[in-house]
Amino acid sequence: MADVYERARPVYPAAAIAWIVERLGLGPGKTVLDLGAGTGKLTRQLVASGAEVIAVEPGDAMRNELVRAVPGVEALRGSAESIPLPDGRVDAMTVGQAFHWFRYDEALPEIGRVLKKEGGIALIWNARDQESELQREVNAFLAPFIPSERAATTDSSRQLAESPLFQGFEERRFRFEQELDADSLVERLGSTSFVAAAVPAERADLERKLRELVERGGGRLMFPYVTAVYVSRAV
């Protein structure tokens, strides 16, 4: 699953990364921790800032992919609730596609512990653009796979905005598209947990529909996203 995630999921738009670099003051002489780094999708984009980059990821398979994709970056086993770094170790922190998995009552104090005083944190998510006609068609394909008991999506960034441990909450949104062929689209949607957990016959039916969708588009399509970025600072 980690290798599929690495192949199928997009990196983040350059404009969003540039805003994070500017707002967090990243550059030579600074240290940034990418927390819940996964396969290093965000980690590799931070390296270009010139800052020292440290990655923390609890999953061994994901972390192994990160080490292959971003050689030379220090990659540590750890979690948001137990970061294997000393107090005040980093100037800034980023979290890509992972903040909603954290146990906030434990993670937010731990993040504050590892950040230097007034150090910045940026949360970033790539989400499918729900205003797109293409994504509405994809939603119809995916609807049978979504468990009825699945909790409604909530804006987990509010946990950061409302925490007394952080201040100066800012947010920006960026639109971009990922060009996909049929194989890539199948892997992209197959990398979601509820599709991966489905029985083979159901996955095969979804794959057929996705391949037909790409064929109607001439063999490739532009898959639209909205990237949300939130920045705050430790008190």
HUZIRA-V252040 format. One record per helix or strand. SS is the DSSP state (a for helix, b for strand). FROM is the first residue (numbers start at 1). TO is the last residue. Records with the same first field share a line. If there is no record, write none. Layout:
SS->FROM-TO / FROM-TO
//
This chain:
a->2-8 / 14-24 / 43-47 / 60-69 / 99-101 / 104-114 / 133-145 / 157-161 / 182-190 / 193-196 / 200-216
b->31-35 / 52-56 / 74-76 / 79-79 / 82-82 / 90-96 / 115-128 / 166-181 / 220-234
//
